[in-house]
Amino acid sequence: MAVSAHHERGAKRRSNGNDLPLKTVRWDKKMSNNSAAALLVYTMLQIFVVLKFIETKGMSIAPYFGLVLLVGVIIPVCRKYEKRWRNVDSFGLTGHSLAARFRKDQIALWTLTLGIPLFFIGVILLIRAIF
């Protein structure tokens, strides 16, 4: 059986002979992009928002070490989500189930990305109020 000239690689044949493009979702790539964006947003929040709350009078370098520490906290979290989605084929789930699981992980990642800086600001304000 000869394959028609317009049948391209990555296309699937229906039983009636029409070509159907094969749509595969690269979940690992999507999560990698989300992790990279989350890391960027988290770092920007730390620099432009949190740093304003932890700056001290004088030439203290302590706030900058704190900033580096806080950025270092999110990196393992992003790596965890990326690593989980590298082996997406081993999940054995359908497309809809994968989409639901991806969305759940995406929400968790972004909640941590936005929540950790806001939580840290709350802690700083609480410490200032006590002392």
Secondary structure, 3 states (H helix, E strand, C coil): CCCCCCCCCCEEECCCCCEEECCCCCHHHHHHHHHHHHHHHHHHHHHHHHHHHHCCCCCCCHHHHHHHHHHHHHHHHHHHHHHHHHCHHHHCCCHHHHHHHHHHHHHHHHHHHHHHHHHHHHHHHHHHHHC
